[in-house]
Amino acid sequence: MDNFEALLKEKGLTKTAFSDLLGIKKQNLNGLMKNPTLETIKRFATTLDVPMWQLFASSQEVQETKNTITCPHCGKPIELKVK
């Protein structure tokens, strides 16, 4: 969940405040973040009022251009060819 910390900051929340919203201890939140299940991801997204994908990538990282992705290592666009 690469974008989680940025989302918390954007929403004006600390990890402690977010864990309070979830009704869990901060230590448990850290454990859930290390190995989240699909249900955990859905719960985080619902609590933050964002789509699930936004926990992993910022809207700037998601390109509108069809058939391209951004290389996570160098940041260059990679064109995909659909057969």
Secondary structure, DSSP 8 states (H G I E B T S, - for coil): -TTHHHHHHHHT--HHHHHHHHTS-HHHHHHHHHS--HHHHHHHHHHHTS-GGGGTS-TTTS--STTEEE-TTT--EEE----
